[in-house]
Amino acid sequence: MPKIKTSRAAAKRFKKTGTGKLKRMKAYKSHILTKKSTKRKRNLRKATTVDAANIKAMKKILPYL
């Protein structure tokens, strides 16, 4: 059985937590920030976990994480 390649793009964007969940940063924080409220931008700074619906796909592209 050959080795599976890790998606390098995904490897740079996701980290594994101590409990085995995947940690990610939130989207919509890169541009067009003037119309977004300060509260909204502040909440986008925080990291969050990957949704359960996407875990199967994430395991496929990050086999050794």
C-alpha positions as CSV (number, residue, x, y, z in Angstrom):
1,M,0.0,0.0,0.0
2,P,1.6,3.3,-1.0
3,K,1.8,6.3,1.3
4,I,-0.9,9.0,1.0
5,K,0.2,12.5,0.3
6,T,-0.9,15.2,2.7
7,S,-2.5,18.3,1.2
8,R,0.1,21.0,1.9
9,A,-2.4,23.8,1.6
10,A,-4.6,22.2,4.3
11,A,-1.6,21.3,6.5
12,K,-0.7,25.1,6.7
13,R,-4.3,26.0,7.6
14,F,-5.2,23.4,10.2
15,K,-3.7,22.3,13.6
16,K,-4.7,19.4,15.8
17,T,-5.8,20.2,19.3
18,G,-4.9,18.1,22.4
19,T,-8.3,16.3,22.2
20,G,-7.8,15.4,18.5
21,K,-10.1,18.1,17.0
22,L,-9.0,20.3,14.1
23,K,-8.5,24.0,14.8
24,R,-8.9,26.6,12.1
25,M,-9.1,30.4,11.7
26,K,-12.3,32.1,10.6
27,A,-12.9,33.5,7.1
28,Y,-14.0,37.0,6.0
29,K,-11.2,38.8,7.7
30,S,-8.9,39.7,4.8
31,H,-10.4,42.6,3.0
32,I,-13.4,44.9,2.7
33,L,-13.2,45.5,6.5
34,T,-14.5,49.1,6.6
35,K,-18.2,48.0,6.4
36,K,-17.8,45.3,9.0
37,S,-18.3,46.3,12.6
38,T,-15.5,46.3,15.2
39,K,-17.3,43.6,17.2
40,R,-17.6,41.4,14.1
41,K,-13.9,41.8,13.2
42,R,-12.9,41.0,16.8
43,N,-14.9,37.8,16.8
44,L,-13.3,36.8,13.4
45,R,-9.9,36.9,15.1
46,K,-10.6,33.9,17.3
47,A,-9.9,30.3,16.2
48,T,-12.6,27.7,16.1
49,T,-12.9,24.0,15.4
50,V,-13.8,22.3,12.2
51,D,-17.5,21.3,11.9
52,A,-18.3,17.6,12.4
53,A,-19.8,17.4,8.8
54,N,-16.3,18.1,7.3
55,I,-14.2,15.8,9.5
56,K,-14.4,12.9,7.1
57,A,-13.0,15.0,4.2
58,M,-10.4,16.5,6.5
59,K,-9.1,13.1,7.5
60,K,-8.7,12.2,3.8
61,I,-6.5,15.3,3.0
62,L,-4.6,15.3,6.3
63,P,-3.9,11.5,6.9
64,Y,-0.9,12.0,9.2
65,L,-2.0,15.0,11.3
